[in-house]
Amino acid sequence: MAMFGKKSKKVDDNSDSGAPVPESFSPKKAAVFFDRAKTVHESGNYEYAMQLWLNGLGQDPTSMYGVHAFLKSSEVFSLENPKKGSKATKSAIAANKGDVGKFLNALLDFGLKRMDAGNAIKVTSAAAKINLKDAVKMLGQHALTLVQNDSKQKKEMFVKLLDAFEQAEVFDLAAVAGDHAMRLDQTDAELQARVRNMLAQNTMTSGGYDSNEEGGFRKNIRDADKQLELAQQDSVAKPESTKDAIVATTEAAYAARPDDIPTLTKYATALLDRGRGADELKALTLFNKAFKETGVFRFRQQAGEIQVMRARRTIEKLGAQAKANPDNAEMQSKYAKAQAQFAKLQLDELKLQVENYPTDLGLKYRLGKILFEQGEYHESIEQFQEAQNDPKLRREVQNLIGQAFRQLGGWEDAAITTFEGAIEGITDETSELGMDIRYGLMDALQAKAEKERDLAAAERADKLAAAMAIQQFNYRDVRARRDQIKALIAEIKG
């Protein structure tokens, strides 16, 4: 349903949805602000960049490019100014009234405090009110994660998200939010009926049953062949003949509608499912085409993931050959070169994903791990410090931050503090992660004791080593490390 009356036929190149732009919006005017904002961001004036991004979004709030870019500027600004708001930005967007103004103000609050569940819900609801479906998907997924991870979950929070998702017709997330709300209050019959409706609507939408297009599922749903096709596509383990049939069906549909992005996506997915070499290359070409035509980053992401997948297979093959021929210098050199190329490809792809999905903490965690493995410890810490805001990742990420500080050298105190924070709340200290954190803490304490002749640090390290040896006598080199620490204690005392 249109939110702003009559719509023009013009399409915003920066909008993931490709929806017509309301006549009151001006992508051209927005682009002027966006170009200036990009330059200002690159100069390091992040607060002013935030104002310009939001001014541009005031001209065209459907621009996902503007939303992502604003979040990137606000992310850096909030890291440098963790306790500071932005009154200047608030004033700069005050001219935007109505629902668009409410969305911009909510986006500003969210950008500065994006781990606040209330802010995340508020901006999702504001986006839904002006029918920004793609923004609702991105922001709402973040909000849903925060609410799910809250130790004191509240039904009303899930219901607010359910309302927003339903309004924007994001039925898959609506079903998830509704299901959580229903679990918290199993006596609400009205809510239960609503959630069942969301589940049904999600099935209809994801299966394409509600399509009114020529050749859509609604027209043919009673056709037995069509039902068989749906059953084949939903099958987890398909025989080759079934995969061939699905590829043939989706290829024919794509040939008939080469400009239809959902049809292209189904064809590319079918090719990947079959998984032959030529299929992967064809799917790669299709996703690149979809990205070029729509500007939707997820298509570029899928193309990049195919490249990484194929490169990983090549590395594994070369690695097996190098292992079988350890004396072949040419083969060893070829393998080493391929490893370096793969590491760069993987790193570049993850950086691009983080840039386009700045609120996805899981991506920041993956990027941090790759940077850590490649010895880029400063950069890895930057990513990890943001990723630790995800409660599910916090302990593991803090462990890696502590290890990164140790690798840098001269950061023993920072490593100790980080490991101490990581070990708080660990219910099973004998678990793999619990042992790893305690070993890291012991190692950092030993390093501090050796460097500063700190007896207290050495004695703490000794206690940790003894406790680990009692629990797992052969854990890593803990027995040898305890001997070293004992000798260090005697040396400091002597």
Sequence and secondary structure as in RCSB ss.txt:
>XXXX:A:sequence
MAMFGKKSKKVDDNSDSGAPVPESFSPKKAAVFFDRAKTVHESGNYEYAMQLWLNGLGQDPTSMYGVHAFLKSSE
VFSLENPKKGSKATKSAIAANKGDVGKFLNALLDFGLKRMDAGNAIKVTSAAAKINLKDAVKMLGQHALTLVQND
SKQKKEMFVKLLDAFEQAEVFDLAAVAGDHAMRLDQTDAELQARVRNMLAQNTMTSGGYDSNEEGGFRKNIRDAD
KQLELAQQDSVAKPESTKDAIVATTEAAYAARPDDIPTLTKYATALLDRGRGADELKALTLFNKAFKETGVFRFR
QQAGEIQVMRARRTIEKLGAQAKANPDNAEMQSKYAKAQAQFAKLQLDELKLQVENYPTDLGLKYRLGKILFEQG
EYHESIEQFQEAQNDPKLRREVQNLIGQAFRQLGGWEDAAITTFEGAIEGITDETSELGMDIRYGLMDALQAKAE
KERDLAAAERADKLAAAMAIQQFNYRDVRARRDQIKALIAEIKG
>XXXX:A:secstr
  SSSSEEEEE TT SS  EEETT  HHHHHHHHHHHHHHHHHT HHHHHHHHHHHHHH TT HHHHHHHHHHHH
HHHHHSTT   HHHHHHTTT  HHHHHHHHHHHHHHHSTT HHHHHHHHHHHHHTT HHHHHHHHHHHHHHHHH 
TT  HHHHHHHHHHHHHHT HHHHHHHHHHHHHH TT HHHHHHHHHHHHHHHHHHHTTT  STT HHHHTT HH
HHHHHHHHH SS  HHHHHHHHHHHHHHHHH TT HHHHHHHHHHHHHH  HHHHHHHHHHHHHHHHHH  HHHH
HHHHHHHHHHHHHHHHHHHHHHHH TT HHHHHHHHHHHHHHHHHHHHHHHHHHHH TT HHHHHHHHHHHHHTT
 HHHHHHHHHHHTTSTTTHHHHHHHHHHHHHHHSS HHHHHHHHHHHHTT S TTSHHHHHHHHHHHHHHHHHHH
HHT HHHHHHHHHHHHHHHHH TTSTTHHHHHHHHHHHHHHHH 
